[in-house]
Amino acid sequence: MTRSLLLVVNDSRPQAVTAATEMAAILDKAGLTLLTVGNLKIDHVSQVALADISECEIALVLGGDGTILRGAEIVQNTDIPLLGINLGHVGFLAEVEKAAISEIAKAIIDQSYVTDSRLLLAVSVERAGQIVNEGFALNEVTVERSETAMVELFLQIDNRPISRWGCDGLICATPTGSTAYAFSAGGPIIWPEVEALVVLPIAAHALFAKPLVISPDSRVVVDIESQSAVLSADGLRKFPLLAKDRITIVRNEQRVRLAHLKETNFSDRLVAKFKLPVEGWRGE
């Protein structure tokens, strides 16, 4: 039986294309079939339609965390795990460093990798009683002002009112997304194995404007009470919002799988990412 792999590459970065070319040559020699749904044009890789990737055993993603998010969009509605090969700064999603392409290729050939499952969000926009937009997010859903003035938002959680804010926007993040936009806006970091959501306003003019850590099964509803705004899912998929629109965010029935060449320690990734001072640690 032919084994097929999906290749997702940030082709705007020459080093990513170079690494992909090297990887493709090794995997092709081992008898594996490589596919891509983008415009990537390198030897040993075939361009296919999105509908033709369902039999791929894994998706190799060469780039950074942003490329992983694009990969998640591609493999949505499949069970294909994503293996991120980091080509830039230390990331939280693209955990494998570029250093040894041959080692990564061998692990793929031998299928010697592990996977974990990450929570996804489902988001919908209701306008005048009709659903006008639906989407998903691995990291976060944001509602942000689209004009210079603040946007007025009303938040309810699990059918109970929480607060109204004049603010720059609001973030609802997964544990995976807690190290991204939510973190820069003052939210807590949540370990990936913790099932929870984070909701926090952005630059709210209010005494109560703290991050809220809530159940992953909670129903988050945001009403746009004044002027227009913009909905964004993972910073990639955007939708213009109007006053009186209602945004609903819940746990997605689907999940996404991330692959790792070995069991990884999130604490170590955290220390490396933020260059935390741990010198002199005496151990347990």
Stockholm file with secondary structure:
# STOCKHOLM 1.0

chainA/1-284         MTRSLLLVVNDSRPQAVTAATEMAAILDKAGLTLLTVGNLKIDHVSQVALADISECEIALVLGGDGTILRGAEIVQNTDIPLLGINLGHVGFLAEVEKAAISEIAKAIIDQSYVTDSRLLLAVSVERAGQIVNEGFALNEVTVERSETAMVELFLQIDNRPISRWGCDGLICATPTGSTAYAFSAGGPIIWPEVEALVVLPIAAHALFAKPLVISPDSRVVVDIESQSAVLSADGLRKFPLLAKDRITIVRNEQRVRLAHLKETNFSDRLVAKFKLPVEGWRGE
#=GR chainA/1-284 SS CCCEEEEEECTTSHHHHHHHHHHHHHHHHTTCEEEESSSCCCTTEEECCGGGCTTCSCEEEEECHHHHHHHHHHHTTSCCCEEEEECSSCCSSCCEETTCHHHHHHHHHHTCCEEEEEEEEEEEEEETTEEEEEEEESSEEEEEESSSSCEEEEEEETTEEEEEEEESEEEEECTGGGGTHHHHTTCCCCCTTSCCEEEEEESCSSSCCCCEEECTTCCEEEEEEESCEEEEETTTEEEEECTTCEEEEEEEEEEEEEEESSCCCHHHHHHHHHTCCCTTCCCC
#=GC SS_cons         CCCEEEEEECTTSHHHHHHHHHHHHHHHHTTCEEEESSSCCCTTEEECCGGGCTTCSCEEEEECHHHHHHHHHHHTTSCCCEEEEECSSCCSSCCEETTCHHHHHHHHHHTCCEEEEEEEEEEEEEETTEEEEEEEESSEEEEEESSSSCEEEEEEETTEEEEEEEESEEEEECTGGGGTHHHHTTCCCCCTTSCCEEEEEESCSSSCCCCEEECTTCCEEEEEEESCEEEEETTTEEEEECTTCEEEEEEEEEEEEEEESSCCCHHHHHHHHHTCCCTTCCCC
//
